[in-house]
């Protein structure tokens, strides 16, 4: 969940993007008093994210069901809502024999979280998907998307897309690397800075306990992709969220059923334990801000061995 607040740099209007038609609104959107406080340009972008989250939920839970041979299950304890002083959380989980666990967390920001930054938060959403395959030949996926708007008219678009491997299959990680490179190239950008960020983390993380993501992924908790253009930054991140997650999910049927070794299983167990340690002691979002019952349901592996 590793998050970093956006810079104070003022962001320019996104009217050009609106005119280009890239901020098409969903047909319907839930009532949201906060969204009515946004400028028309920012409101359009916020509604786009709401539509994307709804579509992503439908897509990825359906995909897990197919991968699990229509055997996906969810117990009454696999959905949860919690409200704190600064956020409202909603978690949904599905489980099965191939995708052992897929968890989604949605966080609606009510105010700026303690220690994050000064300023009055108007509207915020955080969306994450975590996937834990049964096969140790595909690592876990952690994919996040963030959009925030502040009273001073500024905004922030961020996210994190990465795989934590047990056994690393070079061919598969090269495929994900190519997805990232191609998507960035379509925007005339290089992922170099954002790839280095996923490896080192932010200044808030504790390195000794941190997760070990594969360098095929990227972190957008750093310099803005397009300074002064929150819409274009968001578009790049949202598009890559979908492409990266789709490509990752395609690895699961490719590796399911492939013979594995005791070493592969031990590597998966070590990775899963490392993820839990990261969430408990390194990730500032999980360790300090989000209730344990929320993040543990959303992203902790289905089993962790000690």
HURA-V806912 format. One record per backbone hydrogen bond with DSSP energy under -1.0 kcal/mol. NH is the residue of the N-H (numbers start at 0). CO is the residue of the C=O. If there is no record, write none. Layout:
BEGIN
NH;CO + NH;CO
END
This chain:
BEGIN
11;227 + 17;13 + 18;14 + 19;15 + 20;17 + 21;16 + 36;33 + 37;34 + 42;38 + 43;39 + 44;40 + 45;41 + 46;42 + 47;43 + 48;44 + 49;45 + 50;46 + 51;47 + 52;48 + 53;49 + 54;50 + 55;51 + 56;52 + 57;53 + 58;54 + 59;55 + 60;56 + 61;57 + 62;58 + 63;59 + 64;60 + 65;61 + 66;62 + 67;63 + 68;65 + 69;64 + 72;94 + 77;74 + 79;90 + 81;88 + 83;86 + 87;107 + 88;81 + 89;105 + 90;79 + 91;103 + 92;77 + 93;101 + 94;72 + 99;97 + 100;131 + 101;93 + 102;129 + 103;91 + 104;127 + 105;89 + 106;125 + 107;87 + 108;123 + 109;85 + 110;85 + 115;112 + 121;148 + 122;148 + 124;146 + 125;106 + 126;144 + 127;104 + 128;142 + 129;102 + 130;140 + 131;100 + 133;97 + 137;134 + 139;163 + 140;130 + 141;161 + 142;128 + 143;159 + 144;126 + 145;157 + 146;124 + 147;155 + 148;122 + 149;153 + 150;119 + 152;149 + 155;147 + 157;145 + 159;143 + 160;217 + 161;141 + 163;139 + 166;135 + 172;168 + 173;169 + 174;170 + 175;171 + 176;172 + 177;173 + 178;174 + 179;175 + 180;176 + 181;177 + 182;178 + 183;179 + 184;180 + 185;181 + 186;183 + 187;184 + 188;183 + 194;190 + 195;191 + 196;192 + 197;193 + 198;194 + 199;195 + 200;196 + 204;201 + 208;205 + 209;206 + 213;162 + 216;213 + 217;160 + 218;193 + 219;158 + 221;219 + 228;225 + 232;228 + 233;229 + 234;230 + 235;231 + 236;232 + 237;233 + 238;234 + 239;235 + 240;236 + 241;237 + 242;238 + 243;239 + 244;240 + 245;241 + 246;242 + 247;243 + 248;244 + 249;245 + 250;247 + 254;250 + 255;251 + 257;254 + 264;260 + 265;261 + 266;262 + 267;263 + 268;264 + 269;265 + 270;266 + 271;267 + 272;268 + 273;269 + 274;270 + 275;271 + 276;272 + 277;273 + 278;274 + 279;275 + 280;276 + 281;277 + 282;277 + 286;282 + 287;283 + 288;284 + 289;284 + 293;290 + 294;290 + 295;291 + 297;293 + 298;294 + 299;295
END
